[in-house]
Amino acid sequence: MKRSVINANIEWAMDLCKRMNFQIPDFFYWTPEEWEAKKDLTERMTSVGLGWDVTDYGSGDFDKIGAVLGTMRNGVMGDMTRPYCEKLIAMKDGQILPRHFHYEKTEDIINRCGGTLCVEVWNSKPESEGYAVDYESDVTVYCDGMKVTVPAGGVVKVTNGNSITLTPYIYHRFYAEGGELIVGEVSKVNDDAKDNHFSEETHHSIEEDEPVRHLLCGGYVME
């Protein structure tokens, strides 16, 4: 993914939040120089990955498969003093976040504003079967506390202000329908390095075609 695409889409997400009157923390606007100047104050922030993340999941087509994610608060797995996480996910109309599940994390995925959040869900088969996608069994989830059962691969449509709860080992794939979308996530601690299982291989790389204008949550260390 090109650095220019990352820079431009963080700025798009900032603008989307302003247009939809969705307030985000000050540190989302910091420049690399500001992060560097504040490095003695931000050890907790950087240790849990607060800030922006942008990925096309190796698709090469960010507008089709990808998302801008912003972690606003987070803790460390096993540390019960902060056992929670909150994120925003900014998505373009029709943009897809690929199919995956979490080993540990339970999450409420909330349509904060914009279009409709469409969530496709499947059960996973056990570890002995390689956590394969179960294309046959019905899936039961909760939407704002109400039980919803859909066929494998069924779509749960989440409108503004409403949510879906996703528990470990439930495969899910998101897409935005009917306009740009700000998704909220309230969950157990987030650990992208250990807790994500994608049904298809993904990869992340950056082509440095222009200077960094906005640091990603994995890129606080300045050269």
TIRO-787125 format. One record per residue (C-alpha): residue number from 1; residue in one letter; x, y, z. Coordinates in steps of 0.02 Angstrom, whole numbers. Last residue first. Layout:
residues N
    i  aa    east   north      up
  NUM   A       X       Y       Z
...
//
This chain:
residues 223
    i  aa    east   north      up
  223   E     705     383     614
  222   M     548     414     717
  221   V     474     275     820
  220   Y     285     296     821
  219   G     251     178     676
  218   G     136      39     734
  217   C      -9     156     775
  216   L      13     240     607
  215   L      94     411     600
  214   H      17     548     496
  213   R     107     651     363
  212   V     238     521     318
  211   P     340     578     168
  210   E     298     515      -8
  209   D     313     354    -110
  208   E     359     244      37
  207   E     278      81     -19
  206   I     201       4     136
  205   S     169    -180     171
  204   H      30    -278     254
  203   H     -24    -455     215
  202   T    -183    -556     208
  201   E    -211    -742     187
  200   E    -391    -799     182
  199   S    -505    -850     325
  198   F    -425    -718     435
  197   H    -387    -756     618
  196   N    -354    -604     728
  195   D    -301    -616     911
  194   K    -112    -619     913
  193   A     -37    -467     826
  192   D    -201    -371     818
  191   D    -215    -366    1007
  190   N    -374    -275    1060
  189   V    -429    -279    1242
  188   K    -612    -326    1263
  187   S    -731    -231    1155
  186   V    -819     -71    1104
  185   E    -808     -42     916
  184   G    -885     107     827
  183   V    -920     115     642
  182   I    -919     276     544
  181   L    -995     253     372
  180   E    -991     328     199
  179   G   -1147     295      99
  178   G   -1286     172      58
  177   E   -1200      12     109
  176   A   -1038     -13     204
  175   Y    -962    -186     215
  174   F    -914    -300     356
  173   R    -857    -482     360
  172   H    -878    -592     513
  171   Y    -819    -763     569
  170   I    -884    -810     740
  169   Y    -740    -891     836
  168   P    -746    -769     981
  167   T    -907    -670    1011
  166   L    -981    -536     899
  165   T   -1113    -418     969
  164   I   -1211    -317     841
  163   S   -1257    -133     858
  162   N   -1384       5     831
  161   G   -1363     194     827
  160   N   -1377     207     638
  159   T   -1431      45     554
  158   V   -1356    -129     572
  157   K   -1398    -251     433
  156   V   -1362    -432     479
  155   V   -1315    -529     322
  154   G   -1319    -718     315
  153   G   -1160    -810     273
  152   A   -1219    -963     367
  151   P   -1406    -943     394
  150   V   -1467    -810     518
  149   T   -1516    -810     702
  148   V   -1543    -648     798
  147   K   -1557    -639     988
  146   M   -1593    -466    1057
  145   G   -1466    -383    1172
  144   D   -1428    -236    1057
  143   C   -1409    -360     915
  142   Y   -1359    -531     980
  141   V   -1285    -668     873
  140   T   -1339    -842     820
  139   V   -1267    -923     664
  138   D   -1350   -1064     568
  137   S   -1241   -1210     516
  136   E   -1190   -1247     336
  135   Y   -1044   -1145     271
  134   D    -934   -1175     422
  133   V    -773   -1082     384
  132   A    -620   -1186     425
  131   Y    -541   -1166     597
  130   G    -409   -1291     543
  129   E    -521   -1442     564
  128   S    -444   -1493     731
  127   E    -456   -1309     781
  126   P    -645   -1321     775
  125   K    -758   -1262     632
  124   S    -800   -1078     624
  123   N    -975   -1006     626
  122   W   -1022    -884     490
  121   V   -1076    -702     487
  120   E   -1102    -563     357
  119   V   -1114    -390     434
  118   C   -1190    -245     337
  117   L   -1167     -73     416
  116   T   -1292      49     341
  115   G   -1240     224     291
  114   G   -1182     369     398
  113   C   -1171     370     587
  112   R   -1117     270     740
  111   N   -1160      96     677
  110   I   -1096      -5     824
  109   I    -991    -164     829
  108   D    -996    -237    1004
  107   E    -844    -345    1028
  106   T    -790    -506    1112
  105   K    -604    -532    1094
  104   E    -514    -694    1133
  103   Y    -486    -798     976
  102   H    -553    -667     856
  101   F    -636    -699     688
  100   H    -604    -650     508
   99   R    -685    -608     342
   98   P    -618    -454     253
   97   L    -670    -272     285
   96   I    -764    -220     129
   95   Q    -793     -47      52
   94   G    -961     -23     -33
   93   D    -980     158      23
   92   K    -818     208     109
   91   M    -774     150     283
   90   A    -710     235     440
   89   I    -683     116     587
   88   L    -682     188     761
   87   K    -607      99     908
   86   E    -634      70    1093
   85   C    -542     -60    1197
   84   Y    -565    -143    1365
   83   P    -483    -240    1507
   82   R    -390     -90    1580
   81   T    -341    -132    1760
   80   M    -371    -316    1720
   79   D    -202    -339    1637
   78   G    -208    -509    1551
   77   M    -217    -435    1377
   76   V    -155    -256    1380
   75   G    -268    -104    1372
   74   N    -349       4    1241
   73   R    -421     175    1207
   72   M    -452     278    1050
   71   T    -394     154     919
   70   G    -428     224     746
   69   L    -460     114     595
   68   V    -461     166     413
   67   A    -527      24     308
   66   G    -489     -93     165
   65   I    -557    -192      20
   64   K    -639     -97    -124
   63   D    -570      80     -98
   62   F    -405       5     -41
   61   D    -371     -92    -201
   60   G    -202    -177    -188
   59   S    -286    -317     -92
   58   G    -145    -339      35
   57   Y    -261    -310     182
   56   D    -297    -134     112
   55   T    -239     -60     276
   54   V    -244     100     376
   53   D    -211     112     564
   52   W    -228     271     664
   51   G    -195     305     847
   50   L    -175     209    1009
   49   G     -67      55     996
   48   V     -59     -14    1173
   47   S     124      28    1208
   46   T     111     191    1109
   45   M     -21     266    1221
   44   R      61     209    1383
   43   E     229     280    1330
   42   T     152     445    1276
   41   L     226     576    1392
   40   D     412     559    1354
   39   K     369     544    1168
   38   K     281     713    1165
   37   A     400     802    1046
   36   E     411     648     934
   35   W     222     632     924
   34   E     212     818     884
   33   E     340     799     745
   32   P     245     654     669
   31   T      93     770     662
   30   W     -46     757     791
   29   Y    -227     757     730
   28   F    -277     588     802
   27   F    -195     646     965
   26   D    -336     771     994
   25   P    -464     635    1024
   24   I    -610     612     903
   23   Q    -779     699     892
   22   F    -907     631     770
   21   N    -993     783     695
   20   M   -1030     689     534
   19   R    -934     813     427
   18   K    -794     824     556
   17   C    -778     635     570
   16   L    -778     621     380
   15   D    -641     753     368
   14   M    -529     656     487
   13   A    -566     496     390
   12   W    -520     580     224
   11   E    -359     644     303
   10   I    -318     468     358
    9   N    -361     415     181
    8   A    -241     537      98
    7   N     -94     489     209
    6   I    -120     303     184
    5   V    -141     321      -3
    4   S      18     426     -14
    3   R     109     296      90
    2   K      71     169     -46
    1   M       0       0       0
//
